[in-house]
Amino acid sequence: METIYGLLQGLKSSQLKQLQRLYHQRIPGDRITTPEFAQRLAAISAELSEPVCAYINRRGQVIRVGVGTPRQTQIPPLELPRYGAERLSGIRCIATNLKSEPPSVAALTAMALQRLDVLVVLSVTGEGFERRGGGATGYVKETYLAHLVPNQVLREDFSSALEKGTEVPTTNGVKSAGADSGVANWSVSPAMSLDMLTKQDFLDLVDGLEAEFQREFIAQQVDSDSDRVLLVGVMTDEMTPQEFQYGIEELARLVDTAGGEVLQAVTQKRSRVHPQTVVGEGKVQEIALTAQTIGANLIVFNRDLSPAQVRNLETQIGVRVVDRTEVILDIFAQRAQSGAGKLQVELAQLEYTLPRLTGRGQAMSRLGGGIGTRGPGETKLETERRAIGRRIARLQQEVNQLQAHRSRLRQNRQHQEVPSVALVGYTNAGKSTLLNVLTNAEVYTADQLFATLDPTTRRLVIPDAVTEQPMPIVLTDTVGFIHELPPALMDAFRATLEEVTEADALLHLVDLSHPAWHSHIRSVMAILSEMPVTPGPALVAFNKIDCANSEALASAREEFPQAVFISASERLGLDTLREKLAQLVHYAIAHR
């Protein structure tokens, strides 16, 4: 039996049969609809006193009938037979409206989300009327024809904004069609008679539209083989507007570092996140509309998402959804070079993936015994879980061996009484650049987040703080910290972070040119405070003073009078840094 969707409460069996008979109707391939089908749909709608929608494919077959508005009866993106920015879905919607008015923004948005070929709205009279000259009773007073129109969306240049350090542009809404519309663009005809509508050539209309969409899509894809990303930022009560903006800018930098192209950002302010979808229902629709309009193939949220939230969002939006942690994991997977680094990345990714396998959780396993657990045995999902669990256990063992190996190396250095200093700081603070300048190392450096993952240790000779004789120390470059470092990474990289806890002292590098340098210091200190072993004394060094403004420089000097101010790239203040390092090491050794 053909399925009827939408508002079905209170319908009589005879009314349901009338709706089901619509599935047996066939529309000529070159017509939008026929007078007979439109009048029949309108008559049913008038009897029900509810709007009715019929969805028709290119072959003229009715594939879906729903009671309700186009918004209430729309086809979920994952159920659409074809979907893409370069073409229409191959489905048109014939909808009735009990009021004599053009289609609403909600109906047009539903059209855009489904990329319908056309949306036809039939204005229905309550009891029908006699046609001029007598004849059959009609229910259609007037009609409206709407369809999407291709348009080159005016987007802010995110990469330019990031390079210049200007504020990353965001949007809090999607406007309707028009010259200044922003994203959505559609065309709605004036009211026309049913006869005029049914005489229009449907194939010419959709072929012309798809040809234009194809040309626009090809133009957008030139020199673009990366993910096209729509950022979604949710600002809750515990965030200040400035912190939220910095977070969006950092997320854009993370996506850029991972190789994605940020097209636009959509934001929402909420007192607390929605448990099912993070954002509200209306915002989900806006995200879906924006994503398909600008051609985004990836949605990135500025916060961690639960497995259920990811599934709900992907079902409603029809585009892959990831969170901030997954972007960071992807960057780590690209950046890890050594065997140890790759080992730790794989462990972090598996620990992140395991709870996100769709299906019954561990508590519902059939292998535990007892009521409700007996049956067909181990499922494919459970097999995958067990395989991942075994792999995690093996990787954990290898990480433990790696810890033991590094511990032996540190013990050898301690027996030789060589003091050690760990370079710590927020990602992209310039740690690797400073290590290269001080020790002539050749560590990879770039103006990117997490450019270096694997710890690198080099020998550095500085003057002894007491005797002024040359004194060798070892300087270790560690992975950059970041605000709200994912717990999976904290666990997987504990072998690397042990370089911090086992060092005699820390050199905390801060990018003074970044407007959020205060926040960066707090984030690094928060992560250090969570270490299982209290790190040694730290020296704060403000880097990139050649790019910082005078206000930031004066503020930092006042708040951190014992700090040293340098520019690693311009080799400014390095002699002072060596002297301060010598004093730091002398103090650390004296208080071991």
C-alpha distance (Angstrom), angle and dihedral (degrees) to the residues before:
residue distance angle dihedral
M1 . . .
E2 3.80 . .
T3 3.79 114.0 .
I4 3.80 122.8 -117.9
Y5 3.81 116.3 -154.9
G6 3.79 134.5 -159.4
L7 3.79 131.6 23.7
L8 3.81 104.1 11.9
Q9 3.81 103.6 151.4
G10 3.79 113.6 121.3
L11 3.82 96.1 13.4
K12 3.78 116.6 141.4
S13 3.79 121.2 -128.9
S14 3.81 90.0 -112.9
Q15 3.79 90.4 54.8
L16 3.80 91.4 49.1
K17 3.81 89.3 51.7
Q18 3.83 90.4 52.5
L19 3.80 89.4 53.1
Q20 3.80 92.1 46.4
R21 3.82 91.2 51.8
L22 3.81 88.3 62.7
Y23 3.81 87.5 73.3
H24 3.83 88.5 66.7
Q25 3.81 93.1 58.3
R26 3.81 120.8 103.2
I27 3.80 125.8 -157.5
P28 3.84 120.9 -155.0
G29 3.81 110.4 -103.9
D30 3.80 95.4 -119.7
R31 3.82 95.9 47.1
I32 3.80 128.5 81.0
T33 3.78 89.8 -145.2
T34 3.80 139.6 -34.7
P35 3.83 127.0 -110.9
E36 3.79 90.0 -118.1
F37 3.82 95.3 52.7
A38 3.81 93.2 44.2
Q39 3.83 92.7 49.6
R40 3.79 91.6 46.6
L41 3.81 91.4 51.2
A42 3.80 90.7 47.1
A43 3.82 92.4 48.8
I44 3.83 91.2 53.2
S45 3.80 90.4 47.6
A46 3.81 91.3 50.4
E47 3.79 91.4 50.6
L48 3.81 92.6 48.8
S49 3.83 93.2 41.2
E50 3.79 85.7 -137.6
P51 3.80 133.0 103.8
V52 3.79 114.3 -101.5
C53 3.82 128.6 -157.9
A54 3.79 128.8 -159.7
Y55 3.82 120.1 -167.4
I56 3.80 115.8 -153.2
N57 3.82 129.7 -171.5
R58 3.81 127.9 -141.1
R59 3.80 91.2 -90.4
G60 3.80 89.7 60.8
Q61 3.83 94.5 -108.6
V62 3.81 121.1 140.6
I63 3.81 104.6 -124.8
R64 3.81 101.6 170.4
V65 3.80 135.7 22.6
G66 3.77 122.2 -170.9
V67 3.79 138.8 176.4
G68 3.79 108.3 -135.1
T69 3.79 140.1 42.6
P70 3.83 123.5 -44.3
R71 3.79 87.3 -99.6
Q72 3.82 92.4 53.6
T73 3.81 95.6 44.8
Q74 3.80 101.8 36.6
I75 3.79 120.5 137.7
P76 3.84 114.3 -109.8
P77 3.83 110.9 -111.3
L78 3.80 93.4 -118.1
E79 3.83 90.3 56.5
L80 3.78 95.8 52.6
P81 3.83 111.6 111.1
R82 3.82 93.7 -135.5
Y83 3.76 129.6 14.3
G84 3.79 135.2 174.4
A85 3.77 145.3 116.9
E86 3.80 91.7 -106.7
R87 3.79 97.6 58.8
L88 3.77 146.5 23.1
S89 3.78 123.5 -100.7
G90 3.82 95.9 -108.8
I91 3.82 91.7 -119.8
R92 3.80 130.3 105.8
C93 3.78 127.9 -163.7
I94 3.80 125.0 -140.1
A95 3.81 106.0 -164.1
T96 3.77 132.7 178.8
N97 3.79 125.7 -140.4
L98 3.78 123.2 -162.1
K99 3.81 89.5 -151.3
S100 3.78 127.1 66.0
E101 3.79 98.5 -119.3
P102 3.84 139.7 107.1
P103 3.81 119.2 -89.2
S104 3.81 114.1 -71.3
V105 3.80 124.8 -116.6
A106 3.83 88.2 -107.8
A107 3.82 90.6 56.2
L108 3.81 91.8 46.5
T109 3.80 90.5 48.2
A110 3.81 89.8 52.2
M111 3.82 87.8 51.1
A112 3.79 90.8 52.2
L113 3.81 93.9 45.9
Q114 3.80 91.0 53.6
R115 3.84 92.8 37.5
L116 3.80 88.2 -132.9
D117 3.79 118.6 -166.2
V118 3.81 89.0 -126.9
L119 3.79 139.5 -21.0
V120 3.80 115.9 -137.8
V121 3.81 118.4 -166.5
L122 3.80 117.5 -162.9
S123 3.81 115.0 -159.8
V124 3.79 104.8 -141.7
T125 3.80 127.0 -150.7
G126 3.78 116.5 -142.5
E127 3.81 101.5 -120.4
G128 3.77 105.7 10.3
F129 3.78 127.9 -110.3
E130 3.80 138.4 -122.2
R131 3.78 114.3 -98.4
R132 3.79 117.2 -121.6
G133 3.79 107.8 -83.4
G134 3.79 92.3 21.2
G135 3.77 126.5 -87.7
A136 3.77 133.5 115.5
T137 3.76 122.5 5.8
G138 3.79 113.0 -106.7
Y139 3.80 131.5 -155.3
V140 3.82 101.5 -173.0
K141 3.79 112.1 92.6
E142 3.82 98.7 174.3
T143 3.81 139.8 -19.7
Y144 3.80 138.6 -137.8
L145 3.80 126.3 -155.9
A146 3.84 119.4 -154.8
H147 3.80 131.3 177.3
L148 3.78 139.5 161.9
V149 3.79 118.9 -95.3
P150 3.81 123.4 -151.4
N151 3.77 113.8 -115.1
Q152 3.79 135.3 168.7
V153 3.79 100.8 -117.9
L154 3.78 114.5 -132.6
R155 3.79 103.1 -126.8
E156 3.77 130.1 -178.5
D157 3.79 112.8 -113.7
F158 3.80 101.8 -112.8
S159 3.78 95.5 -176.5
S160 3.80 90.5 54.1
A161 3.80 91.0 48.8
L162 3.80 91.3 51.1
E163 3.81 93.8 47.0
K164 3.80 92.7 49.0
G165 3.80 93.4 43.4
T166 3.79 91.5 -123.8
E167 3.78 123.5 143.7
V168 3.81 114.7 -73.6
P169 3.82 108.0 -118.5
T170 3.79 118.6 -120.7
T171 3.78 136.0 179.0
N172 3.79 130.0 -140.2
G173 3.76 97.3 -167.1
V174 3.78 148.8 17.6
K175 3.77 117.7 -121.5
S176 3.77 128.4 -150.2
A177 3.76 127.1 -109.5
G178 3.75 122.9 -50.4
A179 3.76 143.7 93.4
D180 3.80 92.4 -70.7
S181 3.77 96.4 33.5
G182 3.76 100.0 123.9
V183 3.81 103.3 -146.6
A184 3.81 118.7 -13.1
N185 3.79 116.1 71.7
W186 3.77 125.7 178.2
S187 3.77 139.5 150.3
V188 3.82 124.9 -128.3
S189 3.79 120.5 -168.8
P190 3.81 124.0 -137.7
A191 3.77 116.2 -100.4
M192 3.81 110.7 -69.8
S193 3.77 137.1 177.7
L194 3.77 121.9 -95.4
D195 3.81 90.6 -115.5
M196 3.81 91.3 55.9
L197 3.82 91.3 48.9
T198 3.81 94.8 50.0
K199 3.82 92.5 51.1
Q200 3.81 93.9 59.3
D201 3.83 117.1 108.1
F202 3.78 104.9 -116.0
L203 3.82 97.4 -170.6
D204 3.80 93.9 52.5
L205 3.80 90.0 51.2
V206 3.82 97.9 50.6
D207 3.80 94.9 38.5
G208 3.80 90.0 54.6
L209 3.81 92.7 46.7
E210 3.80 94.1 48.4
A211 3.80 91.9 48.3
E212 3.82 89.1 55.8
F213 3.81 92.4 45.2
Q214 3.81 89.3 50.9
R215 3.80 92.2 52.1
E216 3.81 91.2 49.2
F217 3.80 92.0 47.0
I218 3.81 92.9 51.2
A219 3.81 90.3 49.1
Q220 3.82 90.2 52.6
Q221 3.81 92.9 47.9
V222 3.82 96.3 53.7
D223 3.80 109.0 118.5
S224 3.81 90.2 -6.2
D225 3.81 115.5 112.6
S226 3.80 94.5 144.0
D227 3.79 131.3 93.3
R228 3.80 112.1 -75.7
V229 3.78 103.2 -137.9
L230 3.79 135.6 -157.7
L231 3.80 112.1 -164.0
V232 3.81 119.9 -145.6
G233 3.79 118.4 -161.6
V234 3.81 123.8 -170.8
M235 3.80 115.5 -164.2
T236 3.80 114.6 -159.0
D237 3.79 130.3 -171.7
E238 3.81 94.8 -93.4
M239 3.83 91.7 62.7
T240 3.77 127.4 80.3
P241 3.82 116.6 -138.8
Q242 3.80 89.9 -112.4
E243 3.81 93.3 51.3
F244 3.78 89.8 47.8
Q245 3.82 92.3 51.1
Y246 3.80 91.7 48.5
G247 3.80 88.6 50.2
I248 3.81 92.2 53.3
E249 3.80 90.7 48.2
E250 3.80 90.7 49.6
L251 3.81 91.2 48.8
A252 3.81 89.4 51.8
R253 3.81 89.0 51.5
L254 3.81 90.3 49.3
V255 3.81 91.7 51.8
D256 3.80 90.2 47.4
T257 3.82 90.6 50.1
A258 3.82 89.8 50.1
G259 3.81 89.3 54.9
G260 3.81 100.1 -102.3
E261 3.78 128.5 131.8
V262 3.79 114.4 -128.9
L263 3.81 109.9 -142.8
Q264 3.78 102.1 174.1
A265 3.81 144.8 -23.5
V266 3.80 127.2 -127.9
T267 3.80 118.1 -163.1
Q268 3.77 137.5 -170.0
K269 3.80 132.9 -173.5
R270 3.79 115.0 -141.9
S271 3.80 134.8 165.1
R272 3.83 87.7 -131.5
V273 3.79 135.6 -5.5
H274 3.80 121.0 -90.3
P275 3.84 107.9 -105.9
Q276 3.82 94.7 -137.7
T277 3.81 104.2 35.9
V278 3.86 106.5 7.1
V279 3.82 88.7 -128.7
G280 3.80 128.4 52.6
E281 3.80 124.9 -87.8
G282 3.79 93.4 -102.3
K283 3.80 91.9 51.1
V284 3.82 90.7 50.3
Q285 3.81 88.0 56.6
E286 3.80 90.0 48.3
I287 3.81 91.7 50.2
A288 3.80 91.2 49.4
L289 3.82 91.8 48.6
T290 3.80 93.1 46.7
A291 3.81 92.6 46.8
Q292 3.79 95.5 52.0
T293 3.82 93.0 41.2
I294 3.81 96.0 53.3
G295 3.81 93.1 36.6
A296 3.82 97.7 -113.8
N297 3.80 115.7 169.1
L298 3.80 96.8 -174.9
I299 3.83 134.0 46.5
V300 3.82 117.0 -156.5
F301 3.83 120.6 -166.7
N302 3.80 122.6 -154.8
R303 3.81 92.9 -131.4
D304 3.79 139.1 47.1
L305 3.81 115.2 -80.0
S306 3.78 127.3 -151.7
P307 3.82 117.8 -125.9
A308 3.83 89.8 -108.3
Q309 3.82 92.1 51.8
V310 3.82 90.9 51.3
R311 3.81 91.5 50.8
N312 3.81 93.2 46.9
L313 3.80 93.0 48.5
E314 3.80 94.9 46.4
T315 3.81 91.0 48.8
Q316 3.80 92.5 52.7
I317 3.81 99.0 37.1
G318 3.80 100.8 36.3
V319 3.83 92.4 -142.0
R320 3.80 129.7 100.7
V321 3.82 112.1 -91.6
V322 3.83 125.6 -157.2
D323 3.78 134.3 169.4
R324 3.79 134.1 -132.4
T325 3.81 93.4 -92.1
E326 3.80 92.4 56.0
V327 3.81 90.7 52.1
I328 3.82 90.4 51.9
L329 3.81 91.0 48.2
D330 3.79 89.8 51.3
I331 3.82 90.7 52.2
F332 3.80 90.5 49.4
A333 3.81 90.5 50.4
Q334 3.81 90.1 53.2
R335 3.81 95.7 43.8
A336 3.82 102.2 43.7
Q337 3.81 109.3 104.7
S338 3.80 107.4 164.6
G339 3.78 124.9 70.5
A340 3.80 89.7 -114.1
G341 3.80 92.2 52.1
K342 3.81 93.0 49.1
L343 3.80 89.5 47.4
Q344 3.79 92.4 54.0
V345 3.82 93.1 44.8
E346 3.80 92.0 52.4
L347 3.79 90.6 49.8
A348 3.82 91.5 50.9
Q349 3.81 92.2 48.0
L350 3.80 93.7 49.3
E351 3.80 92.7 48.2
Y352 3.81 88.1 50.8
T353 3.83 93.6 46.5
L354 3.81 99.9 45.8
P355 3.85 98.3 75.4
R356 3.80 90.0 42.3
L357 3.79 96.2 64.0
T358 3.79 105.3 117.7
G359 3.76 117.5 -119.4
R360 3.78 139.5 41.5
G361 3.76 114.8 -0.8
Q362 3.77 126.2 -129.9
A363 3.79 90.5 -90.5
M364 3.83 88.8 61.7
S365 3.82 94.5 49.9
R366 3.81 115.0 137.7
L367 3.80 91.7 -144.6
G368 3.79 99.2 72.6
G369 3.82 98.2 78.0
G370 3.80 128.2 -129.2
I371 3.78 134.8 82.6
G372 3.79 113.8 -18.7
T373 3.80 94.6 13.7
R374 3.82 100.0 83.9
G375 3.78 117.3 91.8
P376 3.77 140.9 81.1
G377 3.80 95.4 -5.6
E378 3.78 129.5 -127.7
T379 3.81 115.4 6.4
K380 3.81 125.6 -146.5
L381 3.81 89.1 -105.2
E382 3.79 91.7 54.0
T383 3.79 89.6 47.6
E384 3.80 89.6 55.6
R385 3.80 91.3 47.0
R386 3.78 92.1 50.8
A387 3.81 92.4 46.6
I388 3.81 91.3 51.0
G389 3.80 90.4 45.4
R390 3.82 90.9 53.7
R391 3.81 91.1 47.4
I392 3.81 90.9 50.3
A393 3.81 90.2 51.1
R394 3.82 91.4 51.5
L395 3.81 92.3 46.8
Q396 3.80 90.4 47.8
Q397 3.78 89.1 54.4
E398 3.81 91.4 50.1
V399 3.81 90.7 48.8
N400 3.81 88.7 52.4
Q401 3.80 89.1 51.8
L402 3.80 89.0 49.0
Q403 3.80 89.7 52.5
A404 3.79 90.4 51.1
H405 3.82 91.5 49.5
R406 3.79 92.9 50.3
S407 3.78 90.2 45.5
R408 3.83 89.6 56.8
L409 3.80 90.4 50.1
R410 3.80 90.4 51.3
Q411 3.80 90.8 48.7
N412 3.80 90.0 53.2
R413 3.80 90.0 52.6
Q414 3.80 90.7 47.8
H415 3.83 91.3 50.5
Q416 3.77 87.3 53.7
E417 3.81 86.8 49.5
V418 3.79 93.3 -126.1
P419 3.82 108.8 156.0
S420 3.81 116.1 -132.7
V421 3.79 129.8 -145.9
A422 3.83 122.9 -169.3
L423 3.80 119.9 -148.6
V424 3.80 108.6 -137.6
G425 3.76 133.4 170.9
Y426 3.75 147.5 114.8
T427 3.79 116.1 -51.7
N428 3.81 114.2 -83.0
A429 3.82 92.5 19.0
G430 3.82 90.4 127.1
K431 3.83 101.8 -101.0
S432 3.81 96.0 141.7
T433 3.79 91.7 45.2
L434 3.81 90.2 53.1
L435 3.83 91.6 47.7
N436 3.81 89.9 52.0
V437 3.80 92.8 48.5
L438 3.81 95.1 47.1
T439 3.82 99.7 41.0
N440 3.83 105.1 21.1
A441 3.79 88.5 -117.4
E442 3.78 119.4 158.9
V443 3.79 100.3 -136.3
Y444 3.81 114.6 157.0
T445 3.80 111.7 -100.5
A446 3.80 130.8 -174.3
D447 3.79 139.5 153.1
Q448 3.78 89.7 -100.8
L449 3.78 138.0 106.2
F450 3.81 113.5 -97.4
A451 3.81 93.4 3.9
T452 3.83 88.0 157.6
L453 3.79 124.7 40.8
D454 3.78 108.0 158.0
P455 3.82 115.6 78.7
T456 3.79 113.6 -113.3
T457 3.81 122.7 -162.4
R458 3.81 122.4 -162.1
R459 3.80 135.0 174.1
L460 3.80 117.4 -111.8
V461 3.81 127.6 -174.0
I462 3.82 116.4 -147.2
P463 3.82 131.8 168.4
D464 3.81 114.0 -92.3
A465 3.82 110.4 -108.1
V466 3.83 91.6 -131.0
T467 3.81 109.0 27.6
E468 3.82 96.5 25.0
Q469 3.80 86.8 -137.8
P470 3.84 117.8 139.8
M471 3.80 109.2 -83.4
P472 3.82 123.3 -170.4
I473 3.80 119.5 -138.8
V474 3.80 132.2 168.8
L475 3.79 119.6 -120.9
T476 3.82 118.3 -159.0
D477 3.81 123.9 -160.5
T478 3.82 109.8 -147.6
V479 3.78 133.9 -166.8
G480 3.80 113.5 -77.8
F481 3.79 118.7 -102.8
I482 3.78 123.7 -130.3
H483 3.78 136.9 -167.3
E484 3.81 109.7 -80.7
L485 3.81 94.8 3.6
P486 3.84 105.3 -151.6
P487 3.84 111.3 -100.0
A488 3.83 90.4 -131.3
L489 3.78 89.0 60.7
M490 3.79 92.9 46.0
D491 3.82 89.4 55.9
A492 3.79 97.0 41.8
F493 3.80 94.8 45.3
R494 3.76 96.7 45.4
A495 3.82 89.3 111.2
T496 3.78 89.4 57.6
L497 3.78 93.4 42.7
E498 3.80 89.6 52.1
E499 3.78 85.1 75.4
V500 3.81 83.6 69.3
T501 3.79 97.3 48.3
E502 3.82 94.8 42.7
A503 3.82 95.2 47.3
D504 3.79 118.4 104.8
A505 3.82 90.3 -132.0
L506 3.78 142.2 -1.2
L507 3.79 131.3 -126.1
H508 3.81 104.8 -153.8
L509 3.81 108.7 -158.2
V510 3.82 118.1 -159.7
D511 3.81 127.3 -169.2
L512 3.80 100.7 -131.7
S513 3.82 92.1 -174.5
H514 3.81 91.7 65.8
P515 3.82 112.7 92.4
A516 3.83 90.7 -138.3
W517 3.81 96.7 53.4
H518 3.82 90.9 126.2
S519 3.81 89.8 56.7
H520 3.82 91.0 46.7
I521 3.81 91.2 55.3
R522 3.81 91.0 50.0
S523 3.82 91.7 49.0
V524 3.82 93.2 51.0
M525 3.81 92.4 46.5
A526 3.82 90.5 48.8
I527 3.82 91.7 53.7
L528 3.81 92.0 45.8
S529 3.80 90.3 51.1
E530 3.83 89.2 57.5
M531 3.80 93.5 56.3
P532 3.83 114.1 117.0
V533 3.82 89.9 -128.4
T534 3.80 121.2 44.3
P535 3.83 108.4 -113.1
G536 3.79 121.4 -126.1
P537 3.81 126.3 -99.8
A538 3.79 116.2 -56.0
L539 3.78 136.3 -142.3
V540 3.81 115.8 -152.4
A541 3.80 114.1 -139.9
F542 3.80 119.4 -173.5
N543 3.81 109.6 -147.0
K544 3.82 132.8 -164.3
I545 3.80 93.9 35.3
D546 3.82 87.8 155.8
C547 3.82 88.4 66.9
A548 3.82 98.5 38.6
N549 3.79 123.2 97.8
S550 3.80 122.1 -117.1
E551 3.83 93.7 -109.4
A552 3.82 92.5 57.1
L553 3.80 91.1 45.7
A554 3.81 93.0 51.2
S555 3.82 92.1 45.6
A556 3.81 92.7 50.2
R557 3.84 92.4 48.2
E558 3.80 90.2 51.7
E559 3.83 96.3 46.3
F560 3.83 96.8 39.2
P561 3.83 107.4 33.0
Q562 3.82 91.9 164.0
A563 3.80 94.1 52.8
V564 3.79 125.8 105.7
F565 3.81 122.2 -129.0
I566 3.80 118.9 -144.3
S567 3.78 146.3 152.8
A568 3.81 109.5 -142.5
S569 3.80 94.6 -170.0
E570 3.83 92.8 49.5
R571 3.85 93.5 37.2
L572 3.80 92.7 -124.5
G573 3.83 121.2 157.3
L574 3.82 95.6 3.4
D575 3.83 95.0 131.1
T576 3.80 90.0 54.2
L577 3.81 89.0 47.5
R578 3.83 91.6 54.3
E579 3.82 90.7 50.8
K580 3.81 91.9 48.7
L581 3.82 90.3 47.2
A582 3.81 89.8 53.4
Q583 3.81 90.7 52.2
L584 3.81 90.6 46.8
V585 3.81 93.3 50.6
H586 3.83 91.9 46.4
Y587 3.83 90.2 52.3
A588 3.83 92.6 45.4
I589 3.82 93.6 50.6
A590 3.81 91.6 46.9
H591 3.83 90.7 53.7
R592 3.81 100.2 41.3
